[in-house]
Amino acid sequence: MTGTTTPTPPPTTNPVRAVFRDLRAIDGAVYAAVAATPTPTLDTAFRRLSRAANHSKISFTVAAGLALVPGRPRRAALAGVGAVAVASATANLLGKRLVRRPRPDREAARVVVARHVPMPDSASFPSGHTASAVAFATAVGVVFPPVAVPLQVLAMAVGYSRVHTGVHYPGDVAAGAVLGVASAAVSLTALASLTPARGK
């Protein structure tokens, strides 16, 4: 029929961008759900844990204890400290500078003051606390399995504490955990390459 126009098809959406948009929406929704869930009994504990994990103080304290025992515990401490170094450098010097994700709006989400820790000035992605904690737990656990489970539980608690206190999105923590595992692998590989030269 003459005089009719063909409807313009809607613009195609980049599927990759669409997936990331949906993931960001889920990330924000989970963050908001945690913020909105009253947990007065846990608030102080997670706030203290989050602050105690600053600069990997918990990991270095555990490493110092392990280093006092010759053999596997001492090697585990060395692997753990190396993994923390790799994770921290990669998260802070590479990840945060490349992604530059803004920190969550803690006030808008109404995170209760009892949970608050100082909001870092650095970018949000990935979580450096989580990366370092998981890196240490993974590396130490591989070399000295008896401490693997408690250290992994502690690392997961540190990661969650960063969401609970409102300074990270869950996605930041998940990315930090993946980075931590990769950092542990790097440290363990380096330690294995040095072992023949130094002797067991």
Disulfide bonds with the S-S distance in Angstrom:
none
